[in-house]
Amino acid sequence: MIFEVDAVLFDIDGTLVDSTPVVERTWRTWGAAHGYDAEEILRVCHGRRTADTVAMFIPPDGRAAAVAELEALERADFDGVVALPGAAALLDRLAPHRWAAVTSGPRALMRARLAAAGLPAPDVLVAAEDVTAGKPDPEGYRKAAAALGFDARRCLVVEDAPAGLAAGRAAGAATVAVATSHALAELNADAAIPDLTPLTVTVTERGVVVTVR
């Protein structure tokens, strides 16, 4: 399958960076300390802002403290954070103005995870604090495309989580699912791949040609 687009918009956790062990350790540690079922949380947390996940389980008066505690746990744990297969080579072939990242995580943490994985931080990074509504709302992807000077409908979204893919579709973008944190059967996208190695990109004068092998 071939996509001819203006830019590629990537999620970070589970798409460019393998941070799943950290995410799961964080929720398990927090859940054990506060009596919440971590398995239930892990079924829905991938691709969502921490605040949005917390709001699904905790009364309003305890949410701010929970988010602060969870983010502190994440900032203290980079063990096993690595680039996912194909990520470094793919980003190396993309011009800076032809890609962006849209993440449900805080900006500082996401930049730190990219650095820990040996990957470059994009010029345009839309993080949790940059949107009023997190994924599956399309706001983040629309903002990233606009910051690059493009229409989201002329972009390709690469994501690993159902919430992120839903956000990409709602923005009008084409979508590629990376089955790193979810089974392929759970991912609704125009194309699905096990990691980024089947993707090749060619930057042309008119945009980016993305081929899914």
N, C-alpha and C positions, 0 to 999 in steps of 0.2 A: 504494500500500500504506500502511496506517495501523497504527501501533504505539501502544498505550495502556500506558504504563509508569509506574513511580515515579520513575525517574531515567535519565539518559543518561550512559554511561561511555565516555570517549574515550581512544584512544591519542593520543600527541602527534606524534612524528616521522612524517611521511607522511600524517597525518590532519588535525591542526590546523596544523602547521607544515611548510613545505617545507624539509627539511634534507637531502634526498637527495644534493645535490651535495657537502655537507660530509661526509656519511657515506662516500660513494664516494671522495672525495679522501683521507680519513683511512685507509681500508683500502688504497688503492692506494699511498700513501706508505709506510705500514708494511710492506706486502707487498714492495715494491721494495727496502726496506732490509734485509729479513730473508730474501728468497728464497722467499716464499710466493706462490701464484697468487691474485691479488686477485679475478679473475673467479670462481674457484671459491668464494671466501669470500662474495662479493657475492650469489651465488645463494641463500645460506642465512642471511645475517646480519640481514636486515630483520626487525624485530619481536622480536629476541632480545637478551638482555643481552650486553654485550661479553664478560663472563666465560664465558657459555655458548657463544658462538661460538668464542672462543679455545680452549675445551676440546675442540672438534671437530677441531682442527688441531695443537695444540701439546702436547708432553709435560707432565706435571704440574709439573716443576721449573722450567719457564719461563713458566708462565701468569701469575703475579702481576706479573712485570716487564712482560709483554706488555700486560696490562690497563692498568697504570699509564701506559705509553707511549702507548697508543691514546687513553686519556682525556685525557692532556695535549695531544695533537694536536687533539682535538675542542674543548677549552676555549680553544684559541688561534685558532679559525677560526669566524667567524660570517658570513663572506662569502656573500651570497645567501640567508641565512635570512629567509624571509618567511612571512606567513600564507597558507595555502592558500585558494583562492576559496570564499567563503561562510562561512569560519570565524568571522570577527569578528561578522558579523550574527547568526549562530546562537547564539554564546555570549552576546551581548547580550540575547537574548530568554529566556535560561534563568536562573531564580532560583538563587542560590549553593547552596542545599541540594538542588537537583535535578540537579546534574551533578558529575562528578569526572573525574580523569585517571589512567590506569594506563599507566605507561611502563616500557620495558626499560632506560632510561637513568638515570644518576645524578640525584638530586634537584636539586643545584645547577646542573648543566648544563641540565636541562630547564626550570627556572625562567628561566635566562638566555636560552634559545632562545625561550621564550614572550615574554619582554620584548623581545628583538630583533625579533620579529615583530609587536610591538604588541598582543599578546593578554594577557588577564588570567590570572593563576595561580589555579587553583581552591582552595577551602578544603580539599578533600581531594585529595591527590596521592600516589598509591602508586608509589614509584620502585623502582629495582633493589635498593637496599639494604634495602627494607622487606619483602622476601619471601625465603623460603628456596629456592623453586623458581620460575624465570622462565617466561614464556610458552614453550610452549603449556600449561603448567600453569595451572589456573584460580585459583590462590591470590590473585593480585593483584586480579582482578575481584571475587572474593568479599570481600576485605578492603575494597575501595573501597565496595562496596554496603553492607556492615555499618557502615562509618564514617559513611555518610549516614543510617543507620537503616533500610535496606531489605534485602530479599532479592534476591540477584543474579538470581533467576528472574523478578523483576518489573522488570528493567532492560533497557535496550538498549545493546549494545556497538557502537561505531563504530570500525572498524579498517581498516588498509591492507595488512596482511601476513597470510599464511596462519597463522603461529604465533599471532598475536594473535586471529584469528578462531577458531582451534581452542580457545584459552583461554576466549573468550567462550562458545562452545558448551558446553564442559566445565563452565562455571559455571552453565549452564542459562539463560543470557540469550538474548534475540533478538539478531540480528546484522545490521549493515549494512556492506558492504564498500565502501571507497573506492579506486578503481583509479588510484592515483597512483604507486605503486612496483611494482605487479605487474599483469599482464594480467587482465582479467575472468575468463578461463578458469581462472586459478590460484586464484581466490577463492571459497570455499564459504561462502555467507551467505544469509540470508533475503531480502536485497535487495542490489543492487549499483549504484553510481553513480560517475560520473567524478570528482566532487569534492563538496563539501558544499552547493553551491548548490541542488540539487534537494530538500534537506531543509527542512521548515518545522516549527517547534515552537510549541505553545501550552501554557502552564502553566495548569492548572486547580486547583481546590481539592483534587481527588483525585490529581493527578499531572501527567504530561506526555503530550500527544498529539503524536506525531511522524508527519508525512506525507512519504512519498517520492513526489515528483511524476514 
